[in-house]
Amino acid sequence: MPVHDVIGEEIEYPFPLLIIAGKGGVGKTVVTAALGTVSAQRGHSTLVVELGGQRHLPPLLVDDPSTDRRPDNEGIVKLSDKLSWISFSPERLLAGWLSGRSMGLIADRLESSGALAVIASSVPGIQDALMLGRLRAIIDTGRFDRVIVDGPASGRARELLRAPGLLAEVASEGPIASQVAQAIDLITNPDRTAVLLVTLPEETPVNETIETAFDIEDDPGVALAGVVVNRVFPAEPPPKAAANHPQGEVLTTRHAALMAAHQRFDEELPIPRIAVPERAGGVVHPSHVVDLLHGGATTEDAHAASVQPEGTGPGAAEARDAVLGRRIVITVGTGGVGKTTVGAALAHRAADEGKKVALVTIDPARRLADALGLDALDDDLRLVYESPSGGSFHATMLETASTFQRIVRRYAETTEKADHLLSSPLSTQLSNSLTGMTEYMAVERLFELAMKDFDLVVVDTPPSADALAFLDAPALLARLLDNRIYRLLVHDGRKNVVSRALGGLVTQLVSIVGGKVVADAVAFFKAFGGMEAGFRQRADDIYALLRSDDTAFVVVTAPTEASLENAEVFVEQLLETGVSPDLTIANRCTPDPSPSSRTKSLDAMLEHLRIRHAYEQASLATFRRQDTTVLTLDELPGTVASLAAVKDLSEQL
């Protein structure tokens, strides 16, 4: 299978909808921007779409995204003659859909109160189906030749594509059924829709990409446009002289990983493939996106300005010791920064200091198992490492359904009532998808472990653009329990004006969504009645624990400009709630590649590393001026996929 190195040359898709998918941190958004740019340059009227209300694409598409460009009545913003942008908010899509069906007077109130989340979660897949339905409506207008979607991470992408089929199984009646049928017709038609996968030339992303490819082709049966192997460096084999250079192992290991990735794809996924060279300074501007369209490898001036010397930074060692001296350490960060491996390294370091440590990951992907070199992790604690100092650490992965079952059995008035609730067809669905429930199950699991005989509990939170999703989980659950619709469903004996109005809402939902779906939701919430006090008290206890002196928050980032900007947002979000982050860890920093060699090809590779190193140091210097304590970790030569590699990383701490 030939491999091209220019985005857009090989993948000439004849269909109007292209969905970009890949695990967090592989560069999906940059690839979306590049494809949107080249499509518009070739004269195609193009719409790029972000999901979840994100706004990351405009700065990569226009020189001045702050310029006042007002959306039209469809919410679409025109960026240039051939290029437009829109961001979908799932809650707003549902509110708009309800408004169009004689529920406009209360749709906004439902959304602001949180009741809309209850409705959405009671109907598995409705938000994703509505999102695909909205895309179909845009395509059917004929306004755009191409619609390119910056899709969710791999696991969520599969959920998005499967949602219409799942919803069709439970909602075969009412207006939602026709919406579902249209969505299924769109995504399963290879002349209309395809998925482009983005990955990195590393073992774990390649494994996940191949698994995702087979999943989406088998169920729901979506066509594949190809694979983009992003951030390729070095593309050519390092010369023999690299063996004697301090950075030689990095270069040879990276190239070997690239060759292994191409071989895997040739053997297991022979579809069109593009290898995109790494841009040493990162991609943070439309001109950088244009570089990718021409091969990505441009000569650029490094930031030669005076930067703070390398190292962990002022007070970093003291901050690290203070963090490891707490009972709970919570790591937060966006995808692709190595948060899971940093959490494992913190646990390893604490165990080497003689502590008994529990490491829990809330990320449903198997990244922690991969990092530790394990076949799998589940809800049970598994002994991973015993230190000569007498310390140890155990690892576990949150299973939301298992934690939910334990809580229900703890607070149910009788065993029979618990059995009845857990046997509901919506039990597993709601425990996994109800807004705030997954995060609440995570803090509940944390609380369980904190009450056990552990000196330290390290929590690897899911990749998120919102640092508060985890911290606010107890409050989210409390808002659900106080929701008027929830109270109506549980205590329907009161016959006042509000209850009659909400009863009318339920009747309308039956006509729109389907009677069986709503009936199942009503039965579930009625079975839940009587447990609110126990849930609310535990939520209060957890809220206090998360904000106590026993808990430390560590922000994990990469040393790039874009990642550090995200880290600043995390820090600000935490500070706004009265929580002061204890430490920021900049992971995967490029070591100084000096000295030069006498080999031209090797010097070219080292120059790439020097430029990257200089950009990172300049970005870190700016970030440190925010009065944030930063500890830097150098990038390891290969992927962290064994306990030995975790130990190497922990020694840098």
Disulfide bonds with the S-S distance in Angstrom:
none
